[in-house]
Amino acid sequence: MIESFMLCGIGLLAGCLLMLALFPLVHKRAVRLTQQHIVEATPLAINEIQAEKDHLRAQFAMSVRRLEINIDEMRAKAAGHSGEIGRKDLEIYRLHVELDKKKAQIMVMRARDRLRKGIVRRAVRIVAYVFVRSDRRRRRQTFEEMLSHIARRA
């Protein structure tokens, strides 16, 4: 029984010595991690803060420049599109003018056609009237000649 107490005591002493040997390593690691957390939590040095600001300004300036370039490209595209739209509007206007001229020509031709038809109708009426009148005269002359011929025989 005493032997078991002695073995337990020796084991306890060996563990304590081993702990004393490893304790500085564990302590150094804990100190290093704590210092790292403190450094991360504390503000940076003035130079580092200024460098960070300059970096952010540079990033912002680059993004602004990219946007300006995009705006210029969009304006150029818009100008190209507006020029194209202007050309198409001009072409549409020209076609409308041409269409109006064609409509006017059609109306003039229809008016001429109506006038010609009216003249032709009048001419046909006059010719028909003259024909009928001449035919009546001829018939009358023929009838009078027959009467005179009959009167001469009688």
C-alpha positions as CSV (number, residue, x, y, z in Angstrom):
1,M,0.0,0.0,0.0
2,I,2.8,2.4,0.8
3,E,4.3,1.4,-2.5
4,S,1.2,2.5,-4.4
5,F,1.2,5.9,-2.5
6,M,4.9,6.3,-3.4
7,L,4.3,5.5,-7.0
8,C,1.4,8.0,-7.1
9,G,3.6,10.6,-5.5
10,I,6.4,10.0,-7.9
11,G,4.0,10.2,-10.8
12,L,2.6,13.5,-9.4
13,L,6.1,15.0,-9.1
14,A,7.0,13.9,-12.6
15,G,3.9,15.5,-14.0
16,C,4.6,18.7,-12.1
17,L,8.2,18.8,-13.5
18,L,6.9,18.1,-17.0
19,M,4.4,20.9,-16.6
20,L,7.1,23.3,-15.4
21,A,9.1,22.4,-18.5
22,L,6.2,23.0,-21.0
23,F,4.6,25.9,-19.2
24,P,6.9,28.6,-20.8
25,L,6.1,27.4,-24.3
26,V,2.3,27.6,-23.6
27,H,2.7,30.9,-21.9
28,K,4.7,32.4,-24.9
29,R,2.0,31.2,-27.3
30,A,-0.7,32.8,-25.2
31,V,1.2,36.0,-24.9
32,R,1.8,36.1,-28.7
33,L,-1.9,35.5,-29.5
34,T,-2.9,38.2,-27.0
35,Q,-0.5,40.7,-28.4
36,Q,-1.8,39.9,-31.9
37,H,-5.4,40.6,-30.8
38,I,-4.4,43.8,-29.1
39,V,-2.5,45.0,-32.2
40,E,-5.5,44.2,-34.4
41,A,-7.8,46.0,-32.0
42,T,-5.7,49.2,-31.6
43,P,-5.6,51.8,-34.4
44,L,-2.9,51.7,-36.9
45,A,0.0,54.1,-36.9
46,I,-0.6,57.5,-38.5
47,N,1.5,56.5,-41.6
48,E,-0.5,53.3,-42.0
49,I,-3.8,55.2,-41.6
50,Q,-2.7,57.7,-44.2
51,A,-1.6,54.9,-46.6
52,E,-5.0,53.2,-46.1
53,K,-6.8,56.5,-46.9
54,D,-4.6,57.0,-50.0
55,H,-5.4,53.5,-51.1
56,L,-9.1,54.1,-50.7
57,R,-8.9,57.4,-52.6
58,A,-7.0,55.7,-55.4
59,Q,-9.6,53.0,-55.7
60,F,-12.4,55.6,-55.7
61,A,-10.6,57.7,-58.3
62,M,-10.2,54.6,-60.5
63,S,-13.9,53.7,-60.2
64,V,-14.8,57.3,-61.0
65,R,-12.6,57.2,-64.1
66,R,-14.1,53.9,-65.2
67,L,-17.5,55.5,-64.9
68,E,-16.4,58.6,-66.8
69,I,-15.1,56.4,-69.6
70,N,-18.4,54.5,-69.7
71,I,-20.3,57.7,-69.8
72,D,-18.2,59.0,-72.7
73,E,-18.8,55.7,-74.6
74,M,-22.5,55.9,-73.9
75,R,-22.6,59.5,-75.1
76,A,-20.7,58.5,-78.3
77,K,-23.2,55.7,-78.9
78,A,-26.1,58.0,-78.2
79,A,-24.7,60.6,-80.7
80,G,-24.3,57.8,-83.3
81,H,-27.8,56.7,-82.7
82,S,-29.2,60.2,-82.8
83,G,-27.3,60.8,-86.1
84,E,-28.8,57.6,-87.5
85,I,-32.2,58.6,-86.3
86,G,-31.8,62.0,-87.9
87,R,-30.9,60.3,-91.2
88,K,-33.8,58.0,-91.0
89,D,-36.1,61.0,-90.1
90,L,-34.8,62.9,-93.2
91,E,-35.4,59.8,-95.4
92,I,-39.0,59.5,-93.9
93,Y,-39.6,63.2,-94.6
94,R,-38.3,62.8,-98.2
95,L,-40.5,59.8,-98.7
96,H,-43.5,61.7,-97.3
97,V,-42.8,64.6,-99.7
98,E,-42.5,62.2,-102.6
99,L,-45.8,60.5,-101.6
100,D,-47.5,63.9,-101.5
101,K,-46.2,64.7,-105.0
102,K,-47.5,61.3,-106.2
103,K,-50.9,61.9,-104.6
104,A,-51.1,65.3,-106.2
105,Q,-50.2,63.8,-109.6
106,I,-52.8,61.1,-109.2
107,M,-55.4,63.8,-108.3
108,V,-54.4,65.9,-111.4
109,M,-54.6,62.8,-113.6
110,R,-58.0,61.9,-112.2
111,A,-59.3,65.4,-112.8
112,R,-57.9,65.3,-116.4
113,D,-59.6,61.9,-116.9
114,R,-62.9,63.3,-115.6
115,L,-62.5,66.3,-117.9
116,R,-61.7,64.1,-120.9
117,K,-64.6,61.8,-120.1
118,G,-66.9,64.9,-119.9
119,I,-65.6,66.2,-123.2
120,V,-66.0,62.8,-124.8
121,R,-69.5,62.5,-123.5
122,R,-70.4,66.0,-124.8
123,A,-68.8,65.2,-128.2
124,V,-70.7,62.0,-128.4
125,R,-73.9,63.8,-127.5
126,I,-73.2,66.5,-130.1
127,V,-72.3,63.9,-132.8
128,A,-75.4,61.9,-131.9
129,Y,-77.6,65.0,-132.0
130,V,-76.1,66.0,-135.3
131,F,-76.6,62.5,-136.6
132,V,-80.2,62.4,-135.5
133,R,-80.8,65.9,-136.9
134,S,-79.1,65.1,-140.2
135,D,-81.0,61.8,-140.4
136,R,-84.3,63.7,-139.9
137,R,-83.3,66.2,-142.6
138,R,-82.4,63.5,-145.0
139,R,-85.7,61.7,-144.2
140,R,-87.5,65.0,-144.6
141,Q,-85.7,65.7,-147.8
142,T,-86.4,62.2,-149.0
143,F,-90.1,62.5,-147.9
144,E,-90.4,65.9,-149.6
145,E,-88.7,64.6,-152.7
146,M,-91.1,61.7,-152.8
147,L,-94.0,64.0,-152.4
148,S,-92.7,66.3,-155.1
149,H,-92.1,63.3,-157.3
150,I,-95.6,62.0,-156.6
151,A,-97.0,65.5,-157.2
152,R,-95.2,65.7,-160.6
153,R,-96.6,62.4,-161.7
154,A,-100.1,63.2,-160.7
